[in-house]
Amino acid sequence: MQVSVHFYSYFKDLAGCDQITITAVEGVTLKGLVEELSTRFPKWGAMQKCALIAVGVEYQGRDYILKPGDEVSVFPPVQGG
């Protein structure tokens, strides 16, 4: 299944991109996705424990089971304003 991931703020710099599409297995959780992202983007991986993660417009816990076509947004813990 395809899941899109969007990085925001300085997480874009750590990942080296602002968006990526991941092919994931059915039943994968956000925790599994974060582990995959940490492997692909080691600089971002160092910060993954403090990341806020939303699916669509709702923040979700790491036990959330992803569905085909989900859009995942990854935010640092503090946004300037």
Backbone bond lengths (Angstrom), bond angles and torsions (degrees), N, CA, C in turn:
res aa  C-N    CA-C-N  psi(-1)  N-CA   C-N-CA  omega(-1)  CA-C   N-CA-C  phi
1 M - - - 1.442 - - 1.517 109.24 -
2 Q 1.299 116.18 152.80 1.462 122.44 -178.46 1.530 110.32 -100.17
3 V 1.325 116.14 133.42 1.455 123.28 176.73 1.522 107.00 -132.83
4 S 1.327 117.29 131.78 1.463 119.43 177.00 1.522 109.47 -98.27
5 V 1.328 114.91 142.25 1.459 122.05 -179.34 1.514 107.69 -123.49
6 H 1.334 115.99 130.00 1.462 122.70 178.97 1.525 108.66 -115.75
7 F 1.324 116.23 128.35 1.459 121.96 177.56 1.524 108.60 -100.49
8 Y 1.334 116.76 138.61 1.459 121.39 -178.54 1.523 111.40 -122.11
9 S 1.328 114.86 157.76 1.451 124.34 177.08 1.540 109.39 57.29
10 Y 1.328 117.39 -140.40 1.465 119.41 -176.74 1.526 112.81 -70.76
11 F 1.332 118.70 -9.78 1.462 119.98 173.52 1.525 111.20 -63.61
12 K 1.339 117.34 -27.44 1.476 120.46 175.07 1.519 109.93 -61.11
13 D 1.327 116.09 -43.64 1.467 120.60 -179.52 1.531 110.77 -65.87
14 L 1.316 116.47 -42.44 1.465 119.94 -179.28 1.527 111.77 -65.67
15 A 1.327 116.65 -35.91 1.470 120.65 -179.89 1.530 111.54 -83.60
16 G 1.336 116.76 -23.81 1.459 120.02 -177.97 1.518 112.96 80.99
17 C 1.332 116.95 11.31 1.458 122.01 177.37 1.527 108.16 -160.60
18 D 1.323 115.76 164.74 1.461 117.74 177.92 1.526 112.56 -102.18
19 Q 1.330 116.92 -13.63 1.465 120.20 -178.09 1.520 109.76 -155.36
20 I 1.327 114.97 147.59 1.460 121.30 175.88 1.534 107.99 -148.50
21 T 1.310 116.37 148.79 1.457 121.28 172.93 1.518 107.93 -107.38
22 I 1.320 115.64 128.63 1.464 122.51 -177.60 1.528 108.67 -110.83
23 T 1.320 115.85 137.52 1.463 120.57 169.57 1.520 106.33 -94.42
24 A 1.327 115.69 114.39 1.458 121.40 -176.24 1.524 110.24 -118.15
25 V 1.311 115.51 158.08 1.465 120.64 176.95 1.523 109.34 -79.36
26 E 1.322 116.68 151.06 1.465 121.65 176.64 1.530 109.15 -57.88
27 G 1.314 115.91 139.70 1.460 120.91 176.32 1.516 114.84 87.37
28 V 1.319 118.39 1.34 1.464 120.08 179.86 1.532 109.40 -69.68
29 T 1.313 115.50 143.72 1.464 121.62 178.60 1.529 109.58 -96.31
30 L 1.325 115.14 170.31 1.468 118.43 174.27 1.525 110.49 -60.16
31 K 1.320 117.32 -34.50 1.468 120.29 177.49 1.526 110.34 -58.58
32 G 1.325 117.01 -45.34 1.463 121.08 178.25 1.524 111.92 -63.75
33 L 1.325 116.25 -39.62 1.463 120.21 177.79 1.522 110.58 -64.40
34 V 1.329 117.13 -43.28 1.466 121.27 179.12 1.524 110.41 -61.80
35 E 1.318 117.57 -39.75 1.468 120.77 177.48 1.528 110.25 -62.12
36 E 1.332 116.97 -42.46 1.471 121.41 177.38 1.529 110.63 -63.07
37 L 1.312 117.16 -44.83 1.470 120.87 179.58 1.525 110.86 -63.67
38 S 1.327 117.49 -38.17 1.463 121.23 179.23 1.524 111.50 -64.25
39 T 1.327 116.20 -34.34 1.462 120.52 177.20 1.533 110.36 -70.76
40 R 1.322 116.41 -43.65 1.468 120.59 -178.70 1.516 112.97 -71.40
41 F 1.328 116.41 -33.92 1.466 122.11 -175.54 1.523 109.67 -127.19
42 P 1.333 118.10 78.66 1.471 120.95 -175.49 1.530 113.92 -56.98
43 K 1.319 118.40 -35.97 1.472 119.59 178.84 1.520 110.25 -63.51
44 W 1.330 116.72 -41.30 1.457 120.54 176.91 1.525 110.28 -69.93
45 G 1.300 116.82 -36.09 1.459 121.50 -177.57 1.519 113.53 -56.49
46 A 1.333 116.56 -32.10 1.458 120.47 178.56 1.525 111.76 -64.51
47 M 1.334 117.47 -21.87 1.467 122.45 -177.84 1.533 113.03 -105.67
48 Q 1.320 117.86 -1.53 1.459 120.73 -169.96 1.524 114.27 -61.96
49 K 1.324 118.61 -26.85 1.465 119.55 -178.43 1.524 112.47 -68.07
50 C 1.323 117.49 -24.47 1.467 119.69 -179.36 1.528 112.11 -99.56
51 A 1.320 117.88 2.04 1.465 121.16 -177.25 1.524 111.92 -70.45
52 L 1.324 114.71 140.28 1.458 121.84 170.29 1.520 106.63 -93.61
53 I 1.315 117.46 133.81 1.459 120.61 -174.83 1.522 109.94 -127.19
54 A 1.326 114.91 127.53 1.460 121.18 176.78 1.520 109.06 -117.77
55 V 1.307 115.37 147.92 1.465 121.60 171.13 1.523 104.93 -118.05
56 G 1.336 115.15 118.71 1.454 118.99 -170.16 1.515 108.41 67.30
57 V 1.320 117.99 -121.44 1.464 121.46 -179.89 1.528 112.46 -111.47
58 E 1.332 117.65 9.81 1.464 121.84 -177.20 1.528 110.42 -115.03
59 Y 1.346 116.70 130.09 1.455 119.66 171.36 1.521 107.96 -66.29
60 Q 1.330 115.65 141.65 1.461 121.06 -176.96 1.525 109.96 -130.64
61 G 1.322 114.99 152.46 1.457 121.05 173.46 1.523 110.34 -77.61
62 R 1.295 116.09 166.72 1.464 120.83 -176.76 1.530 112.64 -69.48
63 D 1.328 117.91 -11.20 1.465 120.29 178.89 1.535 112.45 -90.16
64 Y 1.329 117.52 0.78 1.465 122.07 178.07 1.529 109.83 -61.26
65 I 1.320 117.26 131.64 1.469 122.09 178.38 1.520 108.61 -90.83
66 L 1.326 116.12 121.12 1.462 121.59 -177.97 1.522 111.90 -70.72
67 K 1.311 113.62 149.65 1.471 121.31 178.16 1.527 108.63 -118.30
68 P 1.331 118.24 154.71 1.462 120.18 178.37 1.529 111.21 -54.55
69 G 1.317 115.77 133.53 1.457 121.41 177.59 1.514 115.03 84.88
70 D 1.344 118.27 -0.72 1.458 119.63 177.91 1.525 110.64 -57.86
71 E 1.337 115.24 145.61 1.457 122.10 173.76 1.521 107.80 -111.54
72 V 1.318 115.11 115.85 1.454 122.22 -176.76 1.530 108.48 -102.83
73 S 1.320 116.38 131.76 1.462 122.12 176.96 1.514 108.58 -115.67
74 V 1.338 115.56 133.96 1.455 121.49 -176.82 1.526 108.19 -118.68
75 F 1.339 115.27 120.41 1.459 122.15 -176.13 1.526 110.74 -119.64
76 P 1.330 118.10 146.65 1.457 119.74 169.71 1.529 108.91 -70.98
77 P 1.329 117.93 163.99 1.447 120.25 -174.25 1.522 115.64 -67.15
78 V 1.316 118.37 -25.57 1.458 120.92 -178.36 1.521 109.36 -129.01
79 Q 1.309 115.81 126.66 1.467 121.52 175.93 1.519 107.61 -106.95
80 G 1.307 116.42 135.62 1.467 120.09 175.74 1.503 111.05 -72.17
81 G 1.296 116.71 165.88 1.446 115.57 -179.66 1.451 111.29 -168.93
